[in-house]
Amino acid sequence: MKNYIEKGEFLHTVLEDTVKGGDLVIKEDTIGVAVSDGNGVDLCAVAVEGVFELPKATAVALNQGKKAYFISADKTVTGVASGNTLIGYVWETADATNPVVRVKIG
């Protein structure tokens, strides 16, 4: 195919903020996870497909298959849509005591 560019698993971009590898990144309407640390100046690879373990809101249980939303104020994942950004869905159930949840993005 002459017009094929790449698989599209990673977005290579300059981010507005400094990030650590593994941080959730929202670039315009695209959700991803920083592959490595980014300084807000140089290109950074952001994975836009896959399952990632992300910090979960405290005392919240999330069931497999539920929509996952990002709370920008504390950078955690919740099941509550109101005021939060849809990032994917819960890949594996996480009980209320678990500090992380696995989320499928992309």
C-alpha positions as CSV (number, residue, x, y, z in Angstrom):
1,M,0.0,0.0,0.0
2,K,1.5,3.3,-1.0
3,N,-0.4,5.4,1.5
4,Y,0.4,3.3,4.6
5,I,2.3,5.3,7.2
6,E,2.5,3.2,10.5
7,K,0.3,1.0,12.8
8,G,-0.7,4.0,14.8
9,E,0.0,2.6,18.3
10,F,2.0,5.7,19.3
11,L,1.5,9.4,19.0
12,H,4.8,11.3,18.7
13,T,4.2,14.8,20.0
14,V,5.5,17.6,22.1
15,L,3.4,17.8,25.3
16,E,2.3,21.0,27.0
17,D,3.4,19.7,30.4
18,T,6.2,17.7,32.0
19,V,5.2,14.1,32.4
20,K,6.6,10.9,33.8
21,G,6.6,7.6,31.8
22,G,3.3,5.9,32.7
23,D,1.3,9.1,33.2
24,L,-2.0,9.4,31.5
25,V,-1.9,12.1,28.8
26,I,-4.7,13.9,27.1
27,K,-3.7,15.6,23.9
28,E,-6.7,17.4,22.4
29,D,-9.2,14.5,21.9
30,T,-6.7,11.8,22.2
31,I,-6.1,9.7,25.3
32,G,-2.7,7.9,25.8
33,V,0.0,7.0,28.2
34,A,3.5,8.5,28.1
35,V,6.0,5.9,27.2
36,S,8.9,7.8,28.9
37,D,9.4,11.0,30.7
38,G,8.6,14.2,28.7
39,N,9.9,17.7,29.4
40,G,7.3,19.7,27.5
41,V,9.8,20.7,24.9
42,D,11.0,17.6,23.1
43,L,9.0,14.9,21.2
44,C,7.5,12.3,23.5
45,A,6.0,9.0,22.5
46,V,2.5,8.4,23.8
47,A,0.9,5.0,23.6
48,V,-2.7,5.3,22.3
49,E,-3.6,1.6,22.4
50,G,-3.4,-1.0,25.0
51,V,-4.1,-1.9,28.6
52,F,-2.5,0.2,31.3
53,E,-2.4,0.1,35.1
54,L,-3.5,3.6,36.3
55,P,-4.1,5.1,39.8
56,K,-7.7,4.6,40.9
57,A,-9.8,6.9,43.0
58,T,-9.8,5.9,46.6
59,A,-12.7,3.8,48.0
60,V,-14.1,3.1,44.6
61,A,-14.7,-0.3,43.2
62,L,-14.7,-0.6,39.4
63,N,-16.1,-3.7,37.6
64,Q,-14.7,-5.2,34.4
65,G,-16.2,-3.7,31.3
66,K,-17.3,-0.4,33.0
67,K,-16.5,2.8,31.3
68,A,-13.4,4.4,32.9
69,Y,-13.1,8.2,33.4
70,F,-10.2,10.4,34.3
71,I,-10.4,12.8,37.2
72,S,-8.0,15.6,36.2
73,A,-7.9,17.2,39.7
74,D,-6.2,14.2,41.3
75,K,-5.1,12.2,38.2
76,T,-7.1,9.1,39.1
77,V,-9.6,6.8,37.4
78,T,-13.3,6.6,38.4
79,G,-16.5,5.2,37.0
80,V,-18.3,8.5,37.4
81,A,-18.9,10.4,34.1
82,S,-20.0,13.8,35.4
83,G,-17.2,16.3,35.0
84,N,-14.6,13.7,34.0
85,T,-13.0,12.5,30.8
86,L,-13.8,9.2,29.2
87,I,-10.5,7.3,28.7
88,G,-11.6,3.7,27.9
89,Y,-13.0,0.8,29.9
90,V,-12.0,-1.3,32.9
91,W,-10.1,-4.3,31.8
92,E,-10.1,-6.2,35.1
93,T,-12.2,-5.6,38.2
94,A,-10.5,-3.6,40.9
95,D,-12.1,-3.6,44.4
96,A,-12.3,-0.5,46.6
97,T,-9.1,-1.2,48.4
98,N,-7.0,-1.5,45.3
99,P,-5.0,1.7,44.5
100,V,-4.8,0.9,40.8
101,V,-7.1,-0.3,38.0
102,R,-6.3,-1.7,34.6
103,V,-7.8,0.3,31.8
104,K,-8.1,-0.5,28.0
105,I,-7.5,2.7,26.0
106,G,-7.7,3.1,22.2
